[in-house]
Amino acid sequence: GKNRTPAIDRLVAEGVWFNAAYSASPVCAPARAALLTGRWPHRTGVVSLEMKKFIEFTHLKRSERTIADAFKAAGYATGLIGKWHTGEGPDYHPLARGFMEFEGFFGSDPVGFNRYPFDVNGAMREVTGKYLTDDLTERAVAFLQRHRDRPFFLKLSHYAPHRPLEAPEQAIAPYLALGYARPIATIYAMIEIMDRGIGRVLNELDRLGLRRDTIVLFTSDNG
């Protein structure tokens, strides 16, 4: 394809690329719960996507220990920026599941890339006037800067590329010029903006002198 992903390409070139990796589930929330716990979805309790309709099938069991729990217990600063989608309410909030900081959204309410619900450490608001992917990138860079002097675990959960298909017109235009239909051009633009943000995170690790001490894992939520 003609998609431009230099930051992800850099991860492939400098690291280990699994070209036959398997997700624990072909859908979002169960795959996220599996990534958080290292366990099959039926053990985590998250087997559906509809958090409001099927509460008992979408909330990560309180008995499950998350990777954030493990890092927090080891003295790491732990943060989640972006999508959660494995429970709502005080007992299932990221701040109750091992994350010391949360800046993101739950996945149960409508999310647009130019208007979205946002929770910052338990305080809800609606954000407008920012492009979601860039907002998450800026928050991730700020997390690195805040915790540069101690071990940290950051889970950056981008929403792109996900419906609704929305991107700045200047990012879509080059793909339209290549002959792609608008929906495909928009998806490619969304991926390119996410990749640019990943590049900013990698560059910040370099700038802070933390790259050699940091493991970076990039994966889709459900393959």
N, C-alpha and C positions, 0 to 999 in steps of 0.2 A: 504494500500500500504506500501511499504518499504522506502518511501521517508523520509528523515530526516529534520525536520523543528523545531528545539528546540525553536528558537526565536518567531516564530509565535505561537507555542504551549504555550509559556510563556504568550503572550498577551491574548490568550484564557483563560488560567488558572487564570490570575490576573485581567482580565477585563470582559467586556460584549461581548458575542459572538452572533451575529444574524445569526441563521441558516435558516432563511426564509426571507432574505432581497432581495429586487428587484432593479435592475439597471433601469435607465431611458431609456436605449437603449441596444440592444444586440450587438452593434458594437462600436468600439473604440472612434472615435472623438465625436460623439453625446453624448456618456456617459460621456466623459471628460467635455464637455461644461455644461452638467447638474450638474456634481459635483461642477464645478466652480461657478455656479450661483444659484443652487437650483431650476432650472426651466426646464420645458420640452424642449427637443431638438427643436421642431418646433418654440418655442418662442426665443431660443438662436440664431437661424439661422444656426446651425450646424446639418445637417441631412445626410451628406455623409462623406466618408473618403478621397476622391480624391482632395486634396487641390490645386493642379495645374490645374486639369481638370475642377473642379466645384468650382470655387472661391466663388461664391455667396452662395453656400450651405455648405461651410466648414469654414467660417470665423465668429468667434463669434461677433455678432452685437455690434457696438460701444455703443449702447444705454443700453447694459446689464452691470450690476454692478457685479463684481466678488467678491469672498470671500477675495481675496487679497486686492481689493479696500477697503473693509470694515475694515480689520485689519490694513492696512496702515493708514487709516483715524483715527484709534484709537491709533496710535502711535507705532504700532508694526513694527519691522524689518520683511520684507516679502521677501521670496526667493523661487524660483523654480529650482530644480535640476532634470534633466532628460527630458522626453518627453513632448512636448507642444501640437502640433497637433490640434490647434484650430485657426490657422491663421498665415499668413506671411506678411512681410512688416512692415514699421515703425508704422502704426496705429494699427496693430494687434500683434505686438511683445509683449512678456510677460512684458517687461519694460514699456509698455503703457497700461497694463491691471492690474495694482496694485502691480506688483512685483518689488521690488527695486533691486533685484539681479536675474540674470538668468544664469545658467550654464547647457546647454543641447542642444537639437536638436528639429527640428520642426515636423518631421514625414513624410515629403514629399519627402525627398531624401533617397536613399538606406542606410540602417544602418546595419553594421555587428558588431559583438561583439568584434572583434579584429581590426577593422578599421571603423571609424565613423566620420561624420561631427559634429562639436561641436561649439557652440556659447557661448562665455563668455562675458556677458554684451554688446552684440552688435558686438563683433569681432569674425568673423568666422575663423575656422581652421579645419584641418583634423587630427584626433588623431590615431596613430598607436602605437603598443608596449604595450598597456594596455588592460585589459579585461574590457569591458564597465561597467558591474555590480559593479566590485570592484572600478572603477574610480568614479562612482556615490556615492558609500558608503563613499569614502575618502572625497569627496567634501561636503557631508552632515555632516560628523563629523567636518570638518573645519568650516562650517556654524555655528554649535552649539558653537564652541569655540569662533568664532568672536563675537557672539551675546549673550554670556552667561550673560551679565550684563543688558540686557533689554528684554522686552517681544518680542517674535518672532513667526512668522508663517512660517513654512517650508513645502512646497509640494515636496516630494521626489517621482518622477514618474519613477520607474524602467521600463526597457524594457523587462526584463525576466519574464516568458519564452515566447519567441516570435521567429518566424523565422527571420534569418537563425538559425538553430539549431547548436550552437557552444559553446563548453565549454572545459576547459583544460582536457587533457586526464586523468590526475590523479584523476579528479573528476568524470569522466565517468566510469572508470575502476571498482569501487566497485559495480556499478549497472549492468555492463556487467557480473560480477562474480555471481550475483544473478540470471542470466538467462534472463535478459531483452534484447530485441532487441536494437540495437544501437540508433535509434531515441528516444525511450522511455528512455533509460539510459541517453541520453544527456539532455532531458527535465528535468529529475529528478536531474541531476547534476546542471543544470541552476537554478532550484528552490533552491537547497541546498546552492549555492553560494549567491543567493539573501537573503536567510534566515540568513546566516552567517553575511551578511552586516547589516541586520535589527538588529541583536544581537549587533553588534558594535555600532550602533546608540543608542540603549537602554542602553548599558553599559556606553556610553559617557554621557548620561543624568544623570545616577547614579553618575559617577565620578565627574561631574560638580555640583552635588547637586541640579539638576533641575527636577528630576523625579516627585516629589510630586506636582510641579507646571506646569506640562506639560501633555496635553491630547494627546494621540497617537491613531490615527485612521488608520487601515490597511484595504484596500479594493482592489479588482480587478477593472480594469477600466470599464469592461462591463459584470460583473457577471461571 
